[in-house]
Amino acid sequence: SSFLIPIQSVNSTVFKNNGYATDTITLRNDIQLLNNVLTYQNNKFQLGSKNVQASGDRLTDMVVNPRSQGKKDFINQIMSDETECLIPDDVDLPESIYSDQETGSQRCKNQERMPGLQYPFKGLEQLLNIFQEAIVELLTMEPGDIAIDNTDFNYIIESARNDIYYGLFQINNYLSDELDKYHSTYSAVLIVVFILVIVGLLLISIVIFIPLPSSLNFLSEQTEWILSMTYTVDERLKHFSEVEFDSELATEVPRVDESHILLYKSMSVIVNELHEQKETFSDAIYKIERQMKKMNSSVNKSKTPIPVQESELKVNSSPARTKTPSQKSNLQSLIGEIEQSSQILDLNLDIFIWRTMSFFCDQEKLMERLGFRELFLKQHSQDHINVMRKILTLSRNIIKQFKTAEQALINAIDIFQQQDFQVYGQEQLDNDKQIIKSLPSPSSLSQFFVKLFPDHIMQFDMEFALSLQERAVKM
């Protein structure tokens, strides 16, 4: 009982703790409870929450489903119409350890694909009922008494990968298409309403308002410093959550927990560095925009360029298009600042990848040395691969996006360094601003990191740590 860990984050009565992992009898009871939950959820999906008596389980009762039975002909057809097969004819089924590569129509001709089932059958509802009955039947048997050719056992495997899977798949696609249609209609209505509102505001502006007096333009120039002081204050005051290690993920094995905490610290560093680099890029594009407005204003008024302030782009403009060595040095300094910011983010991503791979390799080597089950070791290693793929994909996308933004800013500074800044143009400026705006945000990166490891830790590392503790007790 000392190994039982109460589960606080789930309000369901199915899994109150991890006691299901202690023996087959407890596991069998929990599977029976889970099967009852699935049956209850199926009834809610068919008849609607209002027409099904509450189960008493807080987690399942809080999910409200509208009635689908009798509402949509397509869903009714999949769920209850008599049929020979629920696999679409045009589906290409890949080769597996159970069957050769074939099409859906070829698979449907095989009436041995779901052992014990009589054809035709009454849609997905009948398949799910038989599936649940087969589970209940197997739960009454001892694990060692289930033969490999047991009809219920084989039906569970074959139906789940054939007609049940593709029946649910078709319903999912149908519901997704309906949601897309609703979203498209809703978006179109919003666009029309927005256009009408804009047109109405324009008409009101033309009728009521007169052009602003020139004194307001003068006042705007005198108070320009206010914009500089308040630039991006809102952005700078935004806080993003640190990627904190949840105490519920602790395995009570120091070697494992210390590695997990170190990975979470690395993720926090990356989130902070991404925030800093995005701020650097935003400051640079703001300075470029401010300088372009000043030069355009000077050309429109007197055709004489206005000297540039030291605080903007760290350079002074002159009527001639030449730059002094000091001015060129300041421009190069800004470019160096942008490049250095990118290098720091790249380095921290590499450090995080290296630490994750080192931790995974350490785990796998330890499991091999201690003689862990081959199946568990294989599953654990495969999940390591899945996590690393997510990390490498994230790193590649971040580096690619920031390199694109970095090159856009450097190109803009080069144009200013070499010739009249008006060559840059408003269209190019808007494009560069959009590139900066589309960069990943610290909050989205933090959310990705928060969801990266918990499933792996709860499913694999907890069992790994439990085995280490058991071995330590025996020794």
N, C-alpha and C positions, 0 to 999 in steps of 0.2 A: 504493500500500500504506500510505501515511502516514495515510489516512483510515479504515483498518480498526480497529474497536473490538472487542476481545475481550469476549464476554459471560460474566460470572462467575456470574450468579444463576440460570442454567438449566443443568442437567446433561445435556441432550440433545445427541447428536451431529448433530442436524439443523441447528441454528443455532449454530455455534461462534463466529461473529462476524457483523458486518453486511456481509460480503462479497457476500451475495446482491443487494445494491443496486447493485453496480458494473457488472454487465453481464448480458445476457439468458441467456448460457450458464450462468453460476453460478446465476442464479435458477431456470433450468429444472432443473438438478441438484438444487437444494434442494427444489423442488416435488415432484420424483420421490421424494426421501427422505421428504418429508412424506406423500405418498400411500402409501408402504410402511408408515409408522407407522400411518396410519388403517386400512389393511388388517389390520395386526397387531392393533390395538385391536378391530376388528370381530370377528376370530376369537376373541379373548379373551372378548368379551361373549357370543358364541354358545356356545363350548365350555368356557370357564372357564380361568383362568390355569394350573391344574395340567395341562391337556391340550394346551397350546400351547407349542412350544419357544421359549425366550427369544430375543429379537431381538438382544441385545447392547447395546441402547441403555438406559443407566441410568435415564433419566427414565420411559420407557414400561414397563420391566420392573418398576419399583418399585410400579406400580399393580396391585393384585390384584383380579380380578373373579371372582365365583361363576359357575357355569354357568347360563345362562338357557335354552338350547335344550333342549327336552324337559321343562322344569320347569313352565312356565306355558303353558296352552293359548292364552291370549289373545296372548302374545308370539309363540308359534309360528304362530298364524293370521296375524298381521301380517307376520312375517318370511318365511314360506315357502308359505303357502296360495295356490292359484291364484285370481286375482281380476282384475276389470276396473279397479278403482280403489281407492286407499287414502284418498281424501278423504271425510270424513264427510258424509252427505247434508245435515245441518242446519247446516253451517258457512256463514256469510255471507262471501263473498270480496269485498273492496273493489275499486273500480275502480283500474286501474293503467295504465301506459304499454303494457303487454302485452295487457290484456284488459279487458272491461267488467265492471261489478258483476254478480255472479251468486251462486247458491247452490252448495253442494258437489255436489248431484245434477245440476245443469245442467253444471258443469264436467266431471263424470265422463262425460257423454254425448259429449264432444269427444275422440275418439280420436287427434286430431292434437296434443294438448297436450304429448306427449313424442315428438319426431321420432325416427324410426328404431326405435321399440319396437313389438313385435307383441303384440296383446291376444288372450286374457288372458295375464298374466305371473305369475311365481312369487314374488309378494310383494316385500317391501322388500329382501330379500337379493339378488334378481336385479337390482333397480334400482341398488343400490349397486355391484354387480359391473360393470354396464354403465357406470356413472358413472366408476368407476376406470379401466376400459379406455379410455373416451373421453379421460380426462386423459392417459393414457400415449400415446395416439395423437396428441393435439395437441402433446405435448412433443417428438415426433419432427419436427415441422414448424417452419419459421421463422415468427416472428410475422407477417411481411408476407404470407405465403402462405396464411393462414387466411381463407377467404371468409366473408362475413357470413351466408351461407345454409348453411354447413358443418353437416352433420347432427350430428356429435359436439359441436360448439360449441353448437348450439341445444339439444341434449339436456341438456347440463350445466346450462344456464340454466333451462330449463323444468322439468326433473325436480326440481331443487333447490327451486323455489318451488311445486311442486304435490305429487305423490305422496310423494316422499322426505321433504319437510318435514312433511306431515301424518301419514305413517307414524311418524316419530320423535316427533311431537307426541302421538300416541295412546299410544305406549309410555311416554313421559314421564308422561302423565296417569295411566296405569295404575299405574306404579311409585309415583307420589306418593300415589295413593289407598291403595295397599297399606301405605305407610309411615304414613299417617294412621290407618289401622285398627289397625296395630300399636301406634302411640303411644297411641291411645285405650284399647286393651285394657291396655297397660302402666300407663297413668295410673290406670285404674280399680282395678287390682290394688293399686297403691301406696296409693291412698286407703283401700281396705278395710283393708289391713295397718296403715296409720297410725291409723285409727279404732280398730281392735282394740287396738293398743298403748296408745293414750290411755285407752281404757276400762279396760284392765288396770292402768295406773298409777293411775287414780282409785280403783279398788277397793283397791289396795294402800295408797294414802294413807289411805283411810277406815278400813281395818282396823288399820294399824300406827301412824299418826301421830295425835297429839293436838293440839288447838289450841295455838298458841305462847303462852307466858306473857306477861303484860303487861310484864314487865321487858324482853323483847326489843323491844317497841314503843318503850319509853323509850330503849333503847340505839340503836334505829334513828334516833330524833330527834336524839340527841346526836352521832351520826356522819354526819349528813346532809351536812356540808360535804365529805365524801369524794366524794360523787356530783358535787357542783359542780366539784370540782377535776379529776375524771377524765372529765367530760362530753365526749363525742365525741373522746377522745384518739385512738382508733383511726382515726377519719375524718381527723383532722388530720395523722396520721403517714403517711397514704397518699400516695404520689407518683404523678403521672401523667407519661407520657413527653412530652418536648418534641417539637414537630413539626419535625424536623430535615431539612434539605435533603440528600438522598443524593448523594454525589459521583458516582455512576454516572449521574445525571441531568444532569451538566454537559455543555454543548454546545461549550465552548471559545470561545464568542462572548460577550465581556463584556457587551454590551448585553442579551442574552437572559438570561444567567446571573444578572446583578445583579437583573433584574426578578423572576426566579424566587425568588432568596434573599429579596428583600423581601416577596414574597407568603407565603413560609414563616414569616418573622418575624411577619407580621400574624396568621397562623393560631395561632402560639404565644401571642401576646398575647390572642387571643379565648379560647383554652383556659384561660389563667390567670384572665381576668376572669370566665369562667363559674364556675370553681372558687371565686373570692372571693365572687361573688354568691350561690351556693348555700350557702356557709358563713354568709353574713349572714342568709339566710332561715332556715337551720337553727338558728342562735343565737336568732333572734326567736321561733320556734315553741317552742323549749325554755324560754325565759323565760316565755312565756304558759302553758305546761303546768305549770311549777313554781309560778307564782302561783295558778293555779286549784286545785292540790292544797292549797296553804296555806290558801286561803279555805274550801275544803270541809272541811278538817280543823278549822278554827276554829269553823265552824258546827256540826259534829257534836259538839264537846266542850263548848263554853260559850255558843254563839250569839253570841260576841263576836269581831269581826274582829281578826286579828293584824296589827300594822304590817308593811308590806312593806319588804324590804331595798332599799337604794339600788341594789344591783347587779342587781336584777331589774326589768325594764321601766323602769328609771330613774325610778320614781315611788313615793310612799308612799301606801298605802291608808288610809282613815279610816272609822270606823263610818258616818258620814253619807256619802251618795253624791256629795258635792260635792268638787271638786278645786280646789286653790289655783292661781293663775296660774303659779307655778313648776312645779307638777306637770304641768299641761297643756302647758307649754313642753317638759318632758322627753319627754312622749308624742309631741308634734309632732316633736321631734328624732329619735326613733326612726323615725317615719314618713318623715322627710326622709332618713335614712340608707338606708332600704329603697329609696326612689324614686331616690336618687342612684346607688345600686349598679346599678339597672336601666338608668339613662340611660348609664352608662359602658359597659355591655355593648352596648347599642344603637348607641352611637357607634362602637365598634370594629368591629362588624359592618358598618356603613355604610362605614367607611374601607376595610375589606377588599374590599367589593363595588366601591367606586370604583377602588381600585388594580388589581383584576383587569380591570375593563372598560377602564381606561386602557391597560394592557399589551396586551390583545387588540386594541384599536383601533390602537395603535402598530404591532403586527405586521402587521395587515391593510393599513394605509396604506403601510407599507414594501414589502409584497409587490406592491401595485398599482403603486407608483412604480418598482419594479425590473422590472416586467413578468413576474411569475411566471405559470406555466401557469394558465389559467382553472379547470380541473378541480381542481387542487391547492388553489388559493385558495378555491374553493367548498367543498371538503371540509374544509379547515382552519377556515374561518369557521363551518361548520355544527357542528363539534366545539366551537368556542368557545361557540356558543349552548347546546349540550348541557351544558357545564360550568357556564355561568352559570345555567341552570335549576336545576341541583342546588344551587348556592350560594344562590340566591334562595329556593328551597323550604326549605332548612335554616334560613336567617335568619328566614323567616316563622314557621316552627314554633317556633324557640327563643324569639322575641319573644312569641308567643302564649302559650306555656306559662309563661314567667316573669311576664307581665302577669297571668295568672290567679292565680299564687301570690302576687304582690305585692298584688293586690286582696283576696285572702282574709286576708292578714296585717293589712292596713290596716283591714278590717272588724272583725277581732277586737280590735284596739287601740281602735277607735272604741267598741265595746261596753263595754270596760273603762273608757273615759274618761267615758262618759255614765251608766252605771248599774251595778247589782250584777253582778259578773263571773260569778256562777253562771248568768246567762242564757245565757252562751256554751255551756255543756253539753259533755259528753264526746263525744257523737256529732259535733258540729261540730269539736271538736278533732281527733278521729281523721280526719275528712275532710280537714282542712287539713294534717295530718301526711302523709297519703297524697299530697296534691298536691305537697308539698315533695319527698317521696321519689321521685315519678315524674318529676322534672325531669331533663333530660339530664345524664349524668355527664361529667366531664372526659375520662375514658379513652375513652368511646364517641365523643365529639366528636373526640378526637385520632386515633382509628382512621379516622373519616370523612375527615379532612383528609389523613392519610397516603396514602389511596387516591385522592384527588381528582385530582391532576395527573400522576402517572407515566405512565399510558397515553397521555395527550395529548402529553406531552413526547417519549416514545419514538417515537410514530407520526408526529407532525407537526413538532414543534419541532426534532427532530434533523435531519430532512430540510431544514427551513427553514435551520438553521444551516449544514448542509453546503453548501447552495446559496450562502449568503453567503460562505463560505470559498472556494469555487470561483471566484466572481465577483471576490473580492479578489485571488486569485492571477493571474487573467487581466488585471486592471487593473495 
